[in-house]
Amino acid sequence: MKSKYHSSTIQRALDILNLFKEHKRLSFTDMQQYLGFNKSTLFRVLSSLCDNRYLCRDEKGRYELGLNVFILGRRISGEHQLINISLPHMKRCSEEMGLACHLGILDGLCVVIIEKTAPQRNVVMVSRIGGSVPAHCTGQGKTFLAYSLRETVERIVHTYGLERYTPHTIITEDGLFKELQNIRERGYAIDNSEHEKNIRCVAVPILNESGEIEAALSVTGLVLDFQDEGTIENTAKMLKEVRDKIRREMGYMRNGEVIL
């Protein structure tokens, strides 16, 4: 993004902070290699970030995120509360079902994972907190699309397209809208190895008190974990029960309310 209002100094600071999306600690040399800044420029920007407590240095002189980043993050109170309430339920869900559990939100036009739990077994899912997933071929993504306005769905599709990831990926708009209708009717979405081969996922919406989708909750495992329709339906039923507990604790669910 270049314009007459663009500040190269601020952009450099943001480039530095963005490195910590993937790294917990970095040395001065690491950052110089990643960003290509000259030493004097990098030193000045790092000094300003440290002085303002957006970065700090550990005992070995490596840089890490500072207190003010944490304070700003806490300001996202809704997401913070949602994570705090959801996390214990997600942990129990993972251990009882033996599946990875994910909590995601729609950030602009992207689905972002904000929390993840996994069972104590050796199957490692490549998803990560803060990572984004495609909307048209994942359980959480299709859940958001199913409970969003058609205009929003069209904007996401036209922006990102319908890329094929596996032979099962839906790559036509007609096919996608038919799938979204099915999701609304049954109340849950299925990723049938559409994003990653041999991986299946079941996802349900977390609706707020106004009936709008706030987040998506999903469980993910191998195809062998969801061998038939009965297993998928039973998993969806259990996941909905977990979702409803979260909604009640968030104050989203009224007494007597029935959600599909």
Number of C-alpha atoms within 10 A of each C-alpha: 5 7 6 5 7 10 10 10 12 11 12 17 17 13 14 20 17 11 15 14 12 9 10 11 16 17 14 14 13 13 16 17 11 11 14 11 13 10 11 9 13 19 14 13 17 21 14 13 20 18 12 13 15 20 20 19 15 9 6 7 12 15 21 19 21 17 15 14 13 12 11 11 12 13 10 10 11 12 17 14 13 19 18 13 16 22 18 13 16 27 17 16 21 21 16 10 18 17 24 25 28 26 24 29 22 19 10 8 15 18 23 23 23 19 20 22 21 24 18 12 10 7 12 11 13 7 13 14 15 15 15 18 19 21 25 32 26 26 30 35 24 29 29 31 26 26 21 14 10 12 9 14 23 15 12 19 19 11 10 14 16 19 15 14 16 15 12 15 20 20 16 13 16 10 10 21 19 11 19 22 14 14 21 17 11 12 19 27 26 24 22 21 21 22 25 18 14 13 18 24 29 25 31 30 28 24 19 15 15 9 12 13 20 20 23 25 27 28 28 24 21 17 15 10 17 20 11 10 9 10 12 17 15 12 19 23 16 13 22 22 12 18 22 18 16 23 20 13 13 16 11 17 20 10 6 6 6 8 11 11
